[in-house]
Amino acid sequence: MAASDSSPTSPEDRDAHFRQLERQWQEDVGQHLLDIPHEMPGSAAVFERQFQRVIDHLDLGRPGVIAEVGCGKGHFLDQVARTAGDGGPQVVGIDLSHAVHALPAKGLDGLQADGEALPFADGSLRVMVYDGALHHLIDYRAALHDAHRTLAPGGRFVIFEPVSSPFTRLVHRLLDPIIFKQVEYESPIDQEYKHAFLEAPVLEALDELGMTWTLERTDALAYPMTGCYAGSVFARSLPFMRFVMAAEGVCERVPLVRNLLAVLAWRFLVVATKPAK
Ligand SMILES: C[S@@+](CC[C@H](N)C(=O)[O-])C[C@H]1O[C@@H](n2cnc3c(N)ncnc32)[C@H](O)[C@@H]1O
């Protein structure tokens, strides 16, 4: 942030400043990047696996509304609807930017709204999904408290987000100046708050809410090889990425290797359930 008379002085002003920058960036830049990884066969396959990891926790055979915060153009919700088929649960996406207006053409419901001010009534949702969007909410703990209000008893959060670990921070420190300064891919909040987004406060918020949760760390190999979806030579090759994902799948089944992969993981998956009563 450039020092000037208009520079934010308090933490609240700084957060407000970055919320405004984020809204503008998602509108002007972010929404136009959303299709790109899905157009590269290798990264499209890795994305499909990512979505399936989340879908595995949605219980698509049960009624009740599934909502996604930060749905972009609806790539994830589209896979949910195709997996569920006719008679599947109602799905709805919200997003900060106009990207959400791509949903109706895919037969999906979408609303332009802020994940920090949810447009859902108390107890109206069975599942709330954050697939790469919770880390865009500066006060993500408060956002989870508000989202909890919208869950029906027995409802759940499925949260799939970036890991901030010593390993990922080191790689970011080494590679960000080379990759992300060249390719405008990370949003203002991504860049400014990425080290403030941690698993521990997410889990603390879930504990405060009285939710039971499970945590898994994933994506040590194939995802970083796509260039974290920002594009790499590997992202273009479907056979190569299928081979890496198969190798990763085998490694994840070997206990000691799985522990090593957890240290090198780039993503975490939390499934949290609200008590039924
Ligand atoms: C990494 S993308 C996730 C894309 C999506 N999950 C998909 O399936 O393609 C993050 C999305 O979060 C949205 N976002 C960022 N801040 C938000 C906010 N405060 N409220 C709602 N959406 C937000 C962005 O506009 C962007 O579309």
The ligand as a MOL file (V3000), in Angstrom:
LIG
                    3D

  0  0  0     0  0            999 V3000
M  V30 BEGIN CTAB
M  V30 COUNTS 27 29 0 0 0
M  V30 BEGIN ATOM
M  V30 1 C -11.0380 -19.0750 -6.0530 0
M  V30 2 S -12.6030 -18.5120 -6.5790 0 CHG=1
M  V30 3 C -13.6520 -19.9380 -6.2610 0
M  V30 4 C -14.4040 -20.3590 -7.4900 0
M  V30 5 C -15.5010 -21.4050 -7.3310 0
M  V30 6 N -15.4570 -22.1600 -6.1050 0
M  V30 7 C -15.5990 -22.3140 -8.5470 0
M  V30 8 O -16.1430 -23.4040 -8.4400 0
M  V30 9 O -15.1380 -21.9410 -9.6390 0 CHG=-1
M  V30 10 C -13.0490 -17.4370 -5.2270 0
M  V30 11 C -14.3800 -16.7460 -5.4640 0
M  V30 12 O -14.7570 -16.1000 -4.2500 0
M  V30 13 C -15.3980 -14.8940 -4.5930 0
M  V30 14 N -15.3760 -13.9800 -3.4320 0
M  V30 15 C -14.3300 -13.2600 -2.9510 0
M  V30 16 N -14.7120 -12.5440 -1.8790 0
M  V30 17 C -16.0270 -12.8360 -1.6770 0
M  V30 18 C -16.9930 -12.3860 -0.7360 0
M  V30 19 N -16.6810 -11.5150 0.2350 0
M  V30 20 N -18.2520 -12.8710 -0.8260 0
M  V30 21 C -18.5950 -13.7440 -1.8180 0
M  V30 22 N -17.7150 -14.1970 -2.7490 0
M  V30 23 C -16.4490 -13.7420 -2.6770 0
M  V30 24 C -14.6420 -14.3710 -5.8020 0
M  V30 25 O -15.4080 -13.4300 -6.5290 0
M  V30 26 C -14.3410 -15.6780 -6.5360 0
M  V30 27 O -15.3110 -15.9560 -7.5280 0
M  V30 END ATOM
M  V30 BEGIN BOND
M  V30 1 1 1 2
M  V30 2 1 2 3
M  V30 3 1 2 10
M  V30 4 1 3 4
M  V30 5 1 4 5
M  V30 6 1 5 6
M  V30 7 1 5 7
M  V30 8 2 7 8
M  V30 9 1 7 9
M  V30 10 1 10 11
M  V30 11 1 11 12
M  V30 12 1 11 26
M  V30 13 1 12 13
M  V30 14 1 13 14
M  V30 15 1 13 24
M  V30 16 1 14 15
M  V30 17 1 14 23
M  V30 18 2 15 16
M  V30 19 1 16 17
M  V30 20 1 17 18
M  V30 21 2 17 23
M  V30 22 1 18 19
M  V30 23 2 18 20
M  V30 24 1 20 21
M  V30 25 2 21 22
M  V30 26 1 22 23
M  V30 27 1 24 25
M  V30 28 1 24 26
M  V30 29 1 26 27
M  V30 END BOND
M  V30 END CTAB
M  END
